[in-house]
């Protein structure tokens, strides 16, 4: 980019657009891409050049890590087989189909057509996660879409490297070497990501400094990415594995106050990076189009053909896979609504763009790679098409499919969970009253608060107001006992989740509610933070 002023203007624009998208309940990635296109077409707008290093090293790691942290391990174990099929088989099939179509309908040689297919073969985790946050999909469907986008990087990256070596260096395809590289990329990335998660776990268990914890959380994805890339493994896979492992153990590594701080800091970082990167996609397309030769002016038709090929291949894979999964689950009448939603949720985004930008400009012999501009334009235009067309219509497709969870379902699940937590607290309170000498005013205040939660669970329970003006000693005792009850409620919350009685979304929401209450208790009276 040309100057710091341009960067700041982009950040302001992206933030404003993303804020309005949230207020209007419009998919932020889709609106950001449209806004970027609109700004780029205005006279006097400076040309934006995107560096693949900036996207790969600065933007991707924290966004991937945040997406992986949201991936519930319980649901992931239930869908790992179809995720594996999609992450390998669908990527290979999509790359081959796009390569074949591109070589037939575009001026690209078959070598560069294969490069285009490898670039666009995998769905994008950043786009999928950003679009999926506002959809009330069933947990397994949401995890399947998200996990596929997170774990298909190794396959597409191997294909991309093989395709580039063929197109640029005219090297023969050694499929044995490609299989070995896939093992290095995927296996090495998983090992390094797991090792980074293990080291971070040891460090975070031994510190309660909020500043240090925040720095560790921000550095973790970059450490996983850089170490994996230095070992010639998949940095994306490393970040994803580290995020999944640490996300599943995060509640046990820190206290309530630090968890709240990390949630706020990471939420801000993800919001800013997502806003900027999706705006950049729209801003980059006009400049890329201007770099095309006169013989490539039919690029919109080429892009539509490639996008249609990706959607068709995705449906052809998902329909029989869904049928097999449903039949194994004892469902005789096939439900085609799930594969339709899964097909429409397979958007492309930041990762394909970064791959396309990394295509060399010249061959080893020094000759200019003349087909590179068209590959860039087709990649960016397909990304824009999927983000805009599928992004703006995905919510409608989910709603019409009938598989979305009704708001009442989520409300009932959360209310029932709150009742269970309150009952667990009352049981613990009865034990305390029998074993310890606790003032009656404290016991009565705690008991009335928990009882009120049970009575009002269906109405999104609020905190009780208290009982007048107890003495300072009694109030301190109340707060200490309330923190003890919060510990009991957290254990009950984990039990409900382990027994599949609540979803991961409900667990996170209730855990945050307990964290907020515990932090208030600690701040009000300076109680030690466990």
Phi, psi and omega in degrees: 000157190284322186205167177296326179299320178296318179297314181296320178297321178295318179297316180297313179301311182297320181294317179297313181297315180296324179296314178294325178299318178294319182292321181273001180058044176252143178303117184301314180303318182294314180293324179294320178297316179297317179297319178299318177298316181298317180293318182297331181276352178286141177298138177089355178290127181295147180288131182261123175250121183265130177268130178297331178293321179297314180293313185290323187261327186262315189271312189296312187306309181294326179291318177296318181297317179296321177295318181293323179298330181280354184278111181289128183297326182297310179291328180297319178297331182282341185239016187294329179294306177297329176298318178297319178297315181289322185290336180249301185296312182293324178296314179297316181294319180295318179297316180295317182294314179296319178300317180294314181295316181296322180291336181273319189255351181241165178286000183293144171291164182295333179293312180287332174296322177293323175299314178300317179298319179293323180295318187263004187291329186254146174288163187255123183294325181294313180293316181299316180293317181297320179284328185283343183298329185265006181254138180267061180282152172302147186308314183293324178293316179299315181293322180299313180296315184290317182293321177302314182292333181278330188253003180267007183294316184300318180296311182294326181291321176297314178301317181298315180294320178295315182296319180294320179297325178289316185285322187268313185259359182055036180276148177289150181278115175258099188291334174294317177295323179296319178296320177295323179292323177298316178299320179293315182296307184287308182295315178297319178297319179294316180296314181293319177299318177294321179294317178298318178298321178295316179295316180297322178299315179299319181292314185291334177288342185252013178221146175231021178277116183301322180294314180296319178298319180295317178298317180299317181296323180285327183279331186309308181297324179291321178297315179297320182290310184295316180298319180292316180296323178295331178269009180063030174256182182277113177295324180297313179298320179299314179296319181296315180296316178300319180293318180296315182295312183287328178295324179285345182243004187301323182293338182262357183265337186222173177268179187297316184297317181291321178300319179295320180293316179298321179299317181291315182294311183292326176299319178294314181299313181296318180300313182293314183294316178298318181299314183291314188291324178287329174295320180299325179300314178292322181293329186282333188298312181302319179295322178294322179296320180296337180277355181287155174279169182296335182282355183251019186288350177271021184303328178300321178293321177299316182296319179296321179296318180293316180298318178296323178296316179299316181293318180297314180297323180295317178293320180296332178274319187285327182299305179293326178297317178296322179297317179296314181298317181293322180294320177295332178277004177088011180269117184277320181267118186291139177255111184269000181289324181295310178298330177295315179295315179298323178296314184287341180275357184276067182277158173255161184196239192289316185298313176300322179296318178297322178295316181296321180293337182275359176296131182300148179282328181231162175278167176303335179278355179097358179283144180287137179275089190293338182272354181301316180302320180292321177298319178298314181296316180295320178298309182295319181292323176294319176300314179298318181298313181293320181292321183279305185291305180289325181297314182288336184254353185299317180299320179293320178297316179297317181295316181289334180291334180082006182267351181293144177288132178290146177306325179297326179297314180295319180297316180295317180299316181292320180296317178296321178295319178297322176298316180298319178296317181294321177297320177297321177295320178296320178298316177296322180295322177297321178296317181296317183295334179276331186263334187234158177270096182246136179305140181300326182295327179288313179301318181294319180296315178295316183294319179294324178296314180292322178296321178297324179295320179296316183292327186254016186301322183290347182251032179056078190308142173250177181280144177291155184277347183100195185219050176098228186230080178290165180291160182300321181295316180293323180294319178296319177298319179302313185291324177295317179291324179297323177294325176296320179291327177298321177299319178295317180295324177295320177295320178294322178298317178295323179296317179299320180290317180297330180270010176063029179269344176224159178275168178295326178298314178295320179300315180295320181295316180289324177297320178295322177298317177294321178298318180298317180293318180295320179296322178296319179297316181293320181290324185291324186236010177062033180289150178297140181264113183287000000 
